[in-house]
Amino acid sequence: MNINGERRKQNDVKPAYSYNCACKYSYNSAIQKIESATARDVGKLHDDLFRDYRKSIRPVRNQTNAVILNISFFIIMIHDLDLKNQVLTTNAWLRITWHDEFLHWNKTKYGDLTDILVSRNEVWTPDLLVENTAFGYHPLGIDQMLISLDSEGTLIWEPGIVMQTICEVNIAKYPFDSQNCAIRVMSWMHTNRSMVVVVEKRSVDVTGYYPNGEWDLFTTSVKAYSPEDGSYNSGEILPGAEAILELRRRPVYYIISTILPISMLSLLNVLVFMLPMNTGEKMTLAVTVLLSFTVFMSVVNDVMPKTSNSISILGKNILIF
């Protein structure tokens, strides 16, 4: 009876041992499959892809078809809005995706390799630039920037850039103003016949945004953009995208440093008429208040743009008082 009992115990242990062996074998097989892509596979794939590839040719086999670009805007920081020069400085980056019909491969022939990184100067990239730049035109990104390429031929390019763009400001409600500033990205030579820009997100992504101490980023929007004057070919347009940022000023600093002192000076200006005529301080107080108004007027004028399109409420009040 004891011998039979021990045999039954041994039989009960064997399936568990077999099960553990099977799991260990499957786990090792999965690791080998994941690690099957080697440096030699990547090198061979790179050589095969770019052996006859020409980056000067648009990545469509039928050259009458347009390349479709998907664009998304991401903002990191608003550095400054220069009211005097009407220039907005922002730190942002774009996500641009398109399909290259010449760059795709069978994953099973290259160790199940699904994607690789390629240099920008190896593949065709769109000739995008910031259209409303304030200080010269520069292409997006640098040649050393890497681009993601998957086995289906989809490329993902994420160029980062510090942009200085023109922003026409309206100072009528300064310092309680809000400004709408646009960032326009468009193709320099490709028209809608050869390239189409599709806005992937209707708003700017602010996930990694660092708040500005002077301006609140209130709302954002993104839409397709084309210049009104068309292109060099009649009946065609230059494709692009436009991101609009609505900025609202934080007025606390200006209330403390400008509005409250001016209000106190206005009160002192009224008190001049309450002083007796026989005192010699009446003229002194009036001149002092006038000089103080002059100083604050110069401070306000230093930050205001030299334009006659709009005059701030603060400037009007200083002139009246």
Secondary structure in CASP SS format (residue, H / E / C, confidence):
PFRMAT SS
TARGET T0000
AUTHOR 0000-0000-0000
METHOD secondary structure of the structure
MODEL  1
M C 1.00
N H 1.00
I H 1.00
N H 1.00
G H 1.00
E H 1.00
R H 1.00
R H 1.00
K H 1.00
Q H 1.00
N H 1.00
D H 1.00
V H 1.00
K H 1.00
P H 1.00
A H 1.00
Y H 1.00
S H 1.00
Y H 1.00
N H 1.00
C H 1.00
A H 1.00
C H 1.00
K H 1.00
Y H 1.00
S H 1.00
Y H 1.00
N H 1.00
S H 1.00
A H 1.00
I H 1.00
Q H 1.00
K H 1.00
I H 1.00
E C 1.00
S C 1.00
A C 1.00
T C 1.00
A H 1.00
R H 1.00
D H 1.00
V H 1.00
G H 1.00
K H 1.00
L H 1.00
H H 1.00
D H 1.00
D H 1.00
L H 1.00
F C 1.00
R C 1.00
D C 1.00
Y C 1.00
R C 1.00
K C 1.00
S C 1.00
I C 1.00
R C 1.00
P C 1.00
V C 1.00
R C 1.00
N C 1.00
Q C 1.00
T C 1.00
N C 1.00
A C 1.00
V E 1.00
I E 1.00
L E 1.00
N E 1.00
I E 1.00
S E 1.00
F E 1.00
F E 1.00
I E 1.00
I E 1.00
M E 1.00
I E 1.00
H E 1.00
D E 1.00
L E 1.00
D E 1.00
L C 1.00
K C 1.00
N C 1.00
Q C 1.00
V E 1.00
L E 1.00
T E 1.00
T E 1.00
N E 1.00
A E 1.00
W E 1.00
L E 1.00
R E 1.00
I E 1.00
T E 1.00
W E 1.00
H E 1.00
D C 1.00
E C 1.00
F C 1.00
L C 1.00
H C 1.00
W C 1.00
N C 1.00
K H 1.00
T H 1.00
K H 1.00
Y H 1.00
G C 1.00
D C 1.00
L C 1.00
T C 1.00
D E 1.00
I E 1.00
L E 1.00
V E 1.00
S E 1.00
R H 1.00
N H 1.00
E H 1.00
V C 1.00
W C 1.00
T C 1.00
P C 1.00
D C 1.00
L E 1.00
L E 1.00
V E 1.00
E C 1.00
N C 1.00
T E 1.00
A C 1.00
F C 1.00
G C 1.00
Y C 1.00
H C 1.00
P E 1.00
L C 1.00
G C 1.00
I C 1.00
D C 1.00
Q C 1.00
M C 1.00
L E 1.00
I E 1.00
S E 1.00
L E 1.00
D E 1.00
S C 1.00
E C 1.00
G C 1.00
T E 1.00
L E 1.00
I E 1.00
W E 1.00
E C 1.00
P C 1.00
G E 1.00
I E 1.00
V E 1.00
M E 1.00
Q E 1.00
T E 1.00
I E 1.00
C C 1.00
E C 1.00
V C 1.00
N C 1.00
I C 1.00
A C 1.00
K C 1.00
Y C 1.00
P C 1.00
F C 1.00
D C 1.00
S E 1.00
Q E 1.00
N E 1.00
C E 1.00
A E 1.00
I E 1.00
R E 1.00
V E 1.00
M E 1.00
S E 1.00
W C 1.00
M C 1.00
H C 1.00
T C 1.00
N C 1.00
R C 1.00
S C 1.00
M E 1.00
V E 1.00
V E 1.00
V E 1.00
V E 1.00
E C 1.00
K C 1.00
R C 1.00
S C 1.00
V C 1.00
D E 1.00
V C 1.00
T C 1.00
G C 1.00
Y C 1.00
Y E 1.00
P C 1.00
N C 1.00
G C 1.00
E C 1.00
W E 1.00
D E 1.00
L E 1.00
F E 1.00
T E 1.00
T E 1.00
S E 1.00
V E 1.00
K E 1.00
A E 1.00
Y E 1.00
S C 1.00
P C 1.00
E C 1.00
D C 1.00
G C 1.00
S C 1.00
Y C 1.00
N C 1.00
S C 1.00
G C 1.00
E C 1.00
I C 1.00
L C 1.00
P C 1.00
G E 1.00
A E 1.00
E E 1.00
A E 1.00
I E 1.00
L E 1.00
E E 1.00
L E 1.00
R E 1.00
R E 1.00
R C 1.00
P C 1.00
V H 1.00
Y H 1.00
Y H 1.00
I H 1.00
I H 1.00
S H 1.00
T H 1.00
I H 1.00
L H 1.00
P H 1.00
I H 1.00
S H 1.00
M H 1.00
L H 1.00
S H 1.00
L H 1.00
L H 1.00
N H 1.00
V H 1.00
L H 1.00
V H 1.00
F H 1.00
M H 1.00
L C 1.00
P C 1.00
M C 1.00
N C 1.00
T C 1.00
G C 1.00
E H 1.00
K H 1.00
M H 1.00
T H 1.00
L H 1.00
A H 1.00
V H 1.00
T H 1.00
V H 1.00
L H 1.00
L H 1.00
S H 1.00
F H 1.00
T H 1.00
V H 1.00
F H 1.00
M H 1.00
S H 1.00
V H 1.00
V H 1.00
N H 1.00
D H 1.00
V H 1.00
M C 1.00
P C 1.00
K C 1.00
T C 1.00
S C 1.00
N C 1.00
S C 1.00
I C 1.00
S C 1.00
I H 1.00
L H 1.00
G H 1.00
K H 1.00
N H 1.00
I H 1.00
L H 1.00
I H 1.00
F C 1.00
END
